Amino acid sequence: MPVASVRRGGMGSPELSPRSAAPPPHQRVVHTENMFERCSATPDPVALRATCAELAALAERTAGEGPWRLGGLCPWVTGADSSNTIVTGAATVDGGQLFFVVPTDATGLVIEPPLEMLALSGSRTSVVRFEAVRPTAVIAPPAGGPRTGGLATTAVAVGAARAAIAVLGREAEQRAALEPVAVQLETEAAEVSAQVHAAAVAGIDAVARDRLRTDANSLVVRAAQAALTATKGAGFVRGHPAERLARESLFFLVWSCPQAVATATLCELAGLTAAT
């Protein structure tokens, strides 16, 4: 669910937390990549209300054009417990989609304790629950609706890859056999970085943007694993840069990751060819 937190210094990022059990059939219909698409895909208003209230925020009006009320949850809000305001997307009962500005001290808003994650737990990411919460402002979504997987996340992946390549490069100073590996990965990072820059200047279509994110995801995971392999047992000890980079590289597999990118990654891991 798209979420931004206005912190006493901070930022926010979206993600759906895993569910331990398969959802009932009416929820399966809406359990896809984009929450707005999920809720719009359910034609029955009763099922829509029940589904969206469980999976994410649902916006309702008490009477016609009356004030909005938010119910449900935002499963991934970075820095929620140190934020003054949250900007969250929510589906309306008629299948619409809007963003809402909500103070964190609003009546009915509950911030759960920060999640213990594989990496980046210092971001203090929490589940935020809404029960008849009144927002202070409404923001219309951009043309075409909100979308995950922008160029910014791809650029961050390239930066993380280069951090891992730097660790590998330091190891290569002591072992010449590692130098071709470091050079090859740095060359690939430079190519992906140049493509990100070109896309930021000239624009890029959705398919090409997803392909670029897929390339960046593959690069950051491989670079981090190369750094861990090169540092041997020392890199596997908590606190070493290589182990931290290896954990953080996995974040890009789930952070703001469009379904097309996730599918391409799964196909790569399985040695399959992804459909274009």
KELOVO-311911 format. One line per field, with one value per residue (C-alpha): residue number from 1; x, y, z. Coordinates in Angstrom, 3 decimals, m for minus. Layout:
N
pos [NUM, ...]
east [X, ...]
north [Y, ...]
up [Z, ...]
This chain:
276
pos [1, 2, 3, 4, 5, 6, 7, 8, 9, 10, 11, 12, 13, 14, 15, 16, 17, 18, 19, 20, 21, 22, 23, 24, 25, 26, 27, 28, 29, 30, 31, 32, 33, 34, 35, 36, 37, 38, 39, 40, 41, 42, 43, 44, 45, 46, 47, 48, 49, 50, 51, 52, 53, 54, 55, 56, 57, 58, 59, 60, 61, 62, 63, 64, 65, 66, 67, 68, 69, 70, 71, 72, 73, 74, 75, 76, 77, 78, 79, 80, 81, 82, 83, 84, 85, 86, 87, 88, 89, 90, 91, 92, 93, 94, 95, 96, 97, 98, 99, 100, 101, 102, 103, 104, 105, 106, 107, 108, 109, 110, 111, 112, 113, 114, 115, 116, 117, 118, 119, 120, 121, 122, 123, 124, 125, 126, 127, 128, 129, 130, 131, 132, 133, 134, 135, 136, 137, 138, 139, 140, 141, 142, 143, 144, 145, 146, 147, 148, 149, 150, 151, 152, 153, 154, 155, 156, 157, 158, 159, 160, 161, 162, 163, 164, 165, 166, 167, 168, 169, 170, 171, 172, 173, 174, 175, 176, 177, 178, 179, 180, 181, 182, 183, 184, 185, 186, 187, 188, 189, 190, 191, 192, 193, 194, 195, 196, 197, 198, 199, 200, 201, 202, 203, 204, 205, 206, 207, 208, 209, 210, 211, 212, 213, 214, 215, 216, 217, 218, 219, 220, 221, 222, 223, 224, 225, 226, 227, 228, 229, 230, 231, 232, 233, 234, 235, 236, 237, 238, 239, 240, 241, 242, 243, 244, 245, 246, 247, 248, 249, 250, 251, 252, 253, 254, 255, 256, 257, 258, 259, 260, 261, 262, 263, 264, 265, 266, 267, 268, 269, 270, 271, 272, 273, 274, 275, 276]
east [0.000, 1.571, 2.494, 4.643, 5.420, 6.221, 8.693, 10.565, 13.159, 12.383, 10.742, 8.336, 8.091, 5.412, 5.207, 2.704, 3.557, 3.279, 0.107, 0.404, m2.681, m4.360, m7.127, m10.758, m11.895, m13.275, m9.910, m7.952, m9.563, m7.948, m4.589, m2.496, 0.360, m1.410, m3.814, m5.978, m6.241, m6.992, m9.924, m11.222, m11.240, m13.939, m17.366, m19.352, m19.307, m19.738, m16.810, m14.844, m15.403, m14.423, m11.386, m9.875, m10.501, m8.363, m5.623, m5.265, m6.971, m10.536, m12.068, m15.794, m18.099, m20.719, m23.371, m23.042, m20.531, m19.819, m16.350, m14.124, m13.345, m10.464, m10.565, m8.187, m4.422, m1.221, 1.092, 4.377, 4.997, 8.616, 9.349, 5.707, 6.452, 8.600, 6.280, 3.838, 1.805, 1.167, 0.105, m1.636, m3.474, m6.920, m9.589, m13.126, m16.168, m17.054, m13.664, m11.980, m8.554, m7.388, m4.550, m5.238, m3.219, m3.558, m1.918, m0.400, m2.189, m5.605, m8.312, m8.576, m5.043, m2.814, 0.900, 2.132, 5.681, 8.358, 8.826, 11.937, 13.144, 15.979, 17.651, 16.943, 15.178, 16.605, 13.984, 11.418, 8.847, 5.460, 1.930, m0.510, m4.173, m7.141, m10.534, m12.894, m9.964, m10.770, m8.064, m7.195, m6.826, m7.471, m5.006, m5.988, m3.606, m1.524, m2.841, m2.859, m2.913, m0.044, 2.595, 5.449, 8.951, 9.969, 13.429, 14.380, 14.263, 16.322, 18.925, 19.164, 19.724, 22.626, 24.123, 23.865, 25.468, 28.379, 28.891, 29.211, 31.521, 33.738, 34.092, 34.972, 37.474, 39.300, 39.588, 40.869, 43.770, 45.030, 43.992, 44.467, 42.096, 39.189, 39.983, 38.170, 35.052, 35.124, 35.774, 32.918, 30.433, 31.534, 31.124, 27.599, 26.827, 28.034, 25.800, 22.701, 23.497, 23.768, 20.404, 18.793, 20.203, 19.027, 15.554, 15.389, 16.222, 14.282, 11.575, 10.933, 7.887, 6.569, 7.892, 11.410, 11.319, 10.439, 13.214, 15.699, 14.603, 14.950, 18.512, 19.335, 17.843, 19.880, 23.020, 22.700, 22.031, 24.899, 27.317, 26.470, 26.915, 30.219, 31.407, 30.349, 32.062, 35.267, 35.439, 34.986, 34.191, 35.068, 32.292, 29.776, 30.301, 27.646, 28.935, 31.085, 30.095, 29.678, 27.035, 25.117, 25.177, 24.038, 21.012, 20.204, 20.411, 17.411, 15.310, 15.169, 13.361, 10.376, 10.620, 8.291, 8.689, 6.164, 4.751, 6.519, 9.857, 9.082, 8.064, 11.243, 13.342, 11.608, 12.138, 15.823, 16.182, 14.465, 16.404, 13.251, 12.592, 10.148, 7.288, 7.589]
north [0.000, 3.343, 5.027, 8.020, 9.164, 12.774, 12.325, 14.349, 13.620, 10.508, 8.730, 5.914, 2.931, 0.401, m3.312, m6.040, m8.236, m12.015, m13.793, m17.079, m18.707, m18.668, m16.035, m17.002, m17.164, m13.617, m12.342, m14.345, m12.250, m9.128, m10.507, m9.083, m6.615, m3.243, m2.699, m0.307, m2.941, m5.558, m3.630, m2.521, m6.166, m7.082, m6.077, m6.941, m3.920, m6.169, m8.384, m5.274, m3.718, m6.894, m7.594, m4.145, m3.588, m6.657, m6.186, m2.398, 0.897, 1.349, 4.814, 5.323, 8.297, 8.206, 9.884, 10.908, 13.735, 13.585, 13.296, 10.376, 7.625, 5.162, 1.555, m1.383, m1.241, m0.137, m3.130, m1.308, 2.223, 3.244, 5.385, 5.389, 5.799, 8.883, 10.504, 13.343, 12.537, 9.584, 9.871, 6.636, 5.279, 3.768, 2.182, 3.526, 1.242, 2.181, 0.953, 4.371, 5.230, 8.223, 9.312, 10.662, 12.766, 11.441, 12.772, 9.959, 11.199, 10.874, 9.095, 5.458, 5.231, 2.590, 2.167, m1.332, m1.993, m1.906, m5.135, m7.255, m7.619, m9.495, m6.131, m2.429, m2.857, 0.547, 2.011, 1.224, m0.051, m0.792, m1.889, 1.004, 0.216, 2.507, 2.361, 5.079, 7.495, 10.919, 12.209, 15.891, 16.097, 14.147, 13.893, 12.633, 9.990, 10.744, 10.007, 6.282, 5.553, 4.867, 2.361, 0.589, 0.185, 3.714, 4.710, 5.829, 2.262, 1.071, 3.753, 2.699, m0.908, 0.213, 2.120, m0.927, m3.052, m0.652, m0.832, m4.611, m4.256, m1.950, m4.702, m7.137, m4.658, m4.395, m8.170, m8.126, m5.912, m8.883, m11.637, m10.927, m13.732, m11.638, m8.619, m9.788, m10.463, m7.020, m5.357, m7.209, m6.329, m2.692, m2.557, m3.913, m1.432, 1.437, 0.261, 0.001, 3.361, 4.993, 3.533, 4.865, 8.332, 8.268, 7.177, 9.937, 12.526, 11.226, 9.093, 5.370, 3.182, 0.784, m2.394, m1.021, 0.375, m3.047, m4.647, m2.119, m2.808, m6.536, m6.010, m3.884, m6.463, m9.239, m7.123, m6.131, m9.701, m11.153, m8.408, m8.911, m12.663, m12.170, m9.906, m12.470, m15.289, m13.288, m12.370, m16.042, m16.858, m13.376, m11.935, m14.321, m12.879, m10.388, m6.847, m7.430, m5.215, m8.263, m9.943, m6.704, m6.034, m9.605, m9.139, m5.691, m6.866, m9.133, m6.094, m5.169, m8.434, m7.228, m3.421, m1.626, m4.542, m4.761, m8.194, m8.272, m7.799, m10.454, m12.892, m12.252, m12.772, m16.053, m17.261, m16.356, m18.251, m21.282, m21.129, m20.376, m17.809, m15.130, m14.308, m10.817]
up [0.000, m0.885, 2.368, 3.230, 6.742, 7.555, 10.352, 12.809, 10.122, 8.013, 5.085, 4.307, 1.964, 1.069, 1.443, 2.195, 5.149, 4.599, 5.672, 7.547, 6.045, 2.647, 2.491, 1.938, m1.723, m1.884, m0.672, m3.232, m5.963, m4.632, m3.442, m6.310, m6.630, m6.442, m3.541, m5.549, m8.286, m5.628, m4.253, m7.649, m8.784, m6.269, m7.619, m4.491, m2.121, 0.934, m0.039, m0.992, 2.413, 4.284, 2.110, 2.043, 5.732, 6.455, 3.865, 3.795, 4.440, 3.218, 2.978, 3.574, 3.953, 6.655, 4.516, 0.893, 0.829, 4.543, 6.101, 5.204, 7.692, 7.318, 8.471, 8.096, 8.158, 6.505, 6.884, 6.222, 7.489, 7.930, 10.964, 12.041, 15.739, 15.072, 12.534, 12.959, 9.859, 7.545, 3.907, 2.965, m0.033, 0.519, m1.639, m1.550, m1.441, m5.022, m6.283, m6.342, m5.016, m3.023, m0.749, 2.724, 5.157, 8.703, 11.905, 13.949, 17.067, 15.399, 17.365, 16.281, 14.855, 16.447, 15.669, 16.484, 17.774, 15.030, 13.093, 13.541, 9.955, 8.277, 7.664, 8.112, 11.445, 12.332, 10.001, 12.736, 10.272, 11.840, 11.047, 11.450, 12.104, 11.493, 13.159, 11.941, 11.633, 10.181, 7.785, 7.646, 3.863, 0.656, m2.247, m5.693, m7.094, m10.199, m13.672, m14.265, m10.539, m8.125, m9.085, m7.337, m8.709, m9.675, m10.807, m7.290, m5.941, m8.901, m8.228, m4.575, m5.676, m7.871, m4.949, m2.693, m5.400, m5.645, m1.877, m2.190, m5.188, m3.106, m0.479, m3.241, m4.662, m1.354, m1.265, m4.851, m3.770, m1.789, m4.224, m7.923, m8.911, m7.645, m9.812, m12.990, m10.932, m9.355, m12.710, m14.409, m11.682, m11.661, m15.440, m15.113, m12.337, m14.529, m17.375, m15.199, m13.589, m17.020, m18.012, m14.827, m15.525, m19.130, m18.040, m15.441, m18.115, m21.128, m19.503, m19.754, m20.365, m17.738, m19.369, m19.761, m16.224, m14.832, m16.886, m15.526, m11.950, m12.594, m13.814, m10.765, m8.391, m9.980, m9.812, m6.154, m4.995, m7.040, m5.987, m2.315, m2.592, m4.386, m1.571, 1.029, m0.873, m1.229, 2.452, 3.443, 7.058, 8.276, 6.138, 7.685, 11.170, 12.275, 11.994, 8.929, 5.951, 3.721, 5.887, 6.284, 2.542, 1.857, 4.115, 2.788, m0.822, m0.184, 0.685, m3.003, m3.735, m1.696, m1.505, m3.906, m6.305, m9.192, m9.952, m13.326, m11.562, m8.938, m11.674, m13.663, m10.533, m9.717, m13.279, m13.076, m9.797, m11.307, m14.565, m16.541, m19.250, m18.116, m20.473, m21.959]
